Amino acid sequence: MAETTTTAYAPTDDVPPGSLITQDGQMQWAGLLLGPGTPYEIDRGGLTGWEDLPEYDSSDADHPTAHGAWPGARYARPRRIGGSVWTVPAPDDAASLEAIRALRQALLLGDTERWLAVRLHGETLAVRARVSQRVLAADRTYTTQGVSRASVQWYATDPRRYSVTERTAVTGAPQPESGLTWPLTWPLYWGQAASTGDVTVDNGGSAPTHPVLTFTGPCGNPTVTDRTSGRRLRYSIVLAAGDELVVDTAAGTVTLNGTASRRHTAAADSSPEELFAFAPGRAQLAFRPDTFGPGARMSVRWRAAEW
């Protein structure tokens, strides 16, 4: 009997976005790869809702005694992505059934969002999404030839499309310069700071992106200020050596050592976590704890985001 080979991932596995994609025109949903070189051909109509601006809610207020309105904030609604996939397996019943079963498993009705990644012209972008609709045709073509058409719609509660590469920046607490060395020699050298406490982050996309910040002790009252937007996150807490305070600004969570919520330690002058986002372009962050010891640092993780 011939040995049966299996894929490295199950269709439902939430694998890193774009990790299975090898060429343009392919898309990856969870642990299933679709497109050229797979048993699943994407319909020539492509995807709908992928490159479109999402719908949005507006807080514009109409002028009561004049034409027009006062412009307000606009917030994007969830993104809906649709498309059709043809299953074109090898011409035998076993292959047809295997392809359909894998598609069924991947396109399930679940509560957990997974990565949906698409590569076009060398660029791979991804969203977190769930399947909201699946129509698998069990027609004569499928019965006689094993070829079937599946119409699928995904629902992404976060409408932004992210780079598959997650970037990281790390800085220690600010350290003073060593100062002048005696006897003085020309030119004077004032020394160099071991750490400035400043870090630059770059969002090369077109949409704001929310970072994940990790403060590592020993330090007291960890504080970070985005000099570009003026927003600040500050927490009234003392971190011992090795303690980690993780702030997920997208989820609005503040967690100590991976278990205990510490969002209540936010200081009065701290911005809401959900508003701490990097606009397209470059941002300058300043890490300024009130007290600190050797090993105190702040790390920032983010992905460039596109509409």
SULKARA-V621893 format. One record per backbone hydrogen bond with DSSP energy under -0.5 kcal/mol. NH is the residue of the N-H (numbers start at 1). CO is the residue of the C=O. Records with the same first field share a line. If there is no record, write none. Layout:
NH = CO / CO
This chain:
13 = 10
15 = 13
19 = 16
21 = 18
25 = 119
26 = 23
27 = 34
28 = 117
29 = 32
30 = 28 / 115
31 = 11
32 = 29
34 = 27
35 = 40
38 = 35
41 = 39 / 86
43 = 84
46 = 43
48 = 82
57 = 75
59 = 73
61 = 70
63 = 68
70 = 61
75 = 57
77 = 55
79 = 156
81 = 154
82 = 48
83 = 152
84 = 46
85 = 150
86 = 41
87 = 85 / 148
88 = 39 / 86
92 = 90
96 = 92
97 = 93
98 = 94
99 = 95
100 = 96
101 = 97
102 = 98
103 = 99
104 = 100
105 = 101
106 = 102
107 = 103
108 = 106
110 = 108
114 = 129
116 = 127
117 = 28 / 115
118 = 125
119 = 26
120 = 118 / 123
123 = 120
124 = 122
125 = 118 / 123
126 = 162
127 = 116
129 = 114 / 127
130 = 155
132 = 153
133 = 153
135 = 151
137 = 135 / 149
138 = 136
139 = 137
143 = 139
144 = 140
145 = 141
146 = 141 / 142
147 = 141
148 = 87 / 146
150 = 85
151 = 135
152 = 83 / 150
153 = 133
154 = 81
155 = 130
156 = 79
157 = 155
158 = 128
159 = 157
161 = 306
162 = 126
163 = 304
164 = 124
166 = 164
167 = 302
169 = 300
171 = 298
173 = 296
174 = 287
175 = 195
179 = 190
190 = 188
194 = 176
199 = 285
201 = 283
203 = 281
204 = 202
206 = 305
207 = 305
209 = 278
211 = 276
212 = 301
213 = 247
214 = 299
215 = 245
216 = 214 / 297
217 = 243
218 = 239
219 = 239
220 = 291
221 = 237
224 = 233
225 = 286
226 = 231
227 = 225 / 284
228 = 284
230 = 226
233 = 224
235 = 222
236 = 265
237 = 235
239 = 219 / 237
240 = 238
242 = 217
243 = 240
245 = 215
246 = 244 / 255
247 = 213 / 245
248 = 246 / 253
249 = 211 / 247
252 = 248
253 = 248
255 = 246
256 = 260
257 = 244 / 255
259 = 256
260 = 256
262 = 254
265 = 262
266 = 263
267 = 234
270 = 267
271 = 232
275 = 272
276 = 272 / 273
277 = 275
278 = 209
279 = 277
281 = 203
283 = 201
285 = 199 / 283
286 = 225
287 = 197
288 = 223 / 286
290 = 220 / 221
291 = 220
293 = 218
296 = 293
297 = 216
298 = 171
299 = 214
300 = 169
301 = 212
302 = 167
305 = 207
306 = 161
